[in-house]
Amino acid sequence: MAKAGSFWKCSKCGNLVVVVKQGKNPKVGCCGIAMKHAKHA
């Protein structure tokens, strides 16, 4: 599970994003949009 504040890579644009919410599908800010990512890139 991802911890809040950890860095993930967006599967859509490849930018590094910060996980802002803990859970199975953490919400991350990517390209200015809050998106859900289930897999760690």
N, C-alpha and C positions, 0 to 999 in steps of 0.2 A: 504493500500500500504506500502511496505517496504521502510524504509529510508536507504540511503547509510550509511554504518558503523554499522548497526544493526546486531545482531547475529541471525542466523537461524540454524536449525538442518537439516542436509542432510538426505533426505528420503532414500537414497541408503545405506550409510555407518553409519549414525547416528552421525557423527562428527559435532561439532559446526563449522559453517562457517560464514564468514563475507560478507554481501551484499556489492558489489562494484559498483553496478549501480542501479539507481532508475527506477522503472517501474512496470508494471503488472507482468512480468516474470524477476525478478532481476537476474543478473548474479552473481554467487557466486563461490569462489574458493574452490573446494572440491577434496581431493585426488590428488592435483596438477593439476587438470583439471578444466577449467571454465565450469560450467554447469548451466542450467536454472532450477529453481524450482518455481513452481507457488503456492505451498501450504506451509504454515508454519507448521513444524512438531512439 
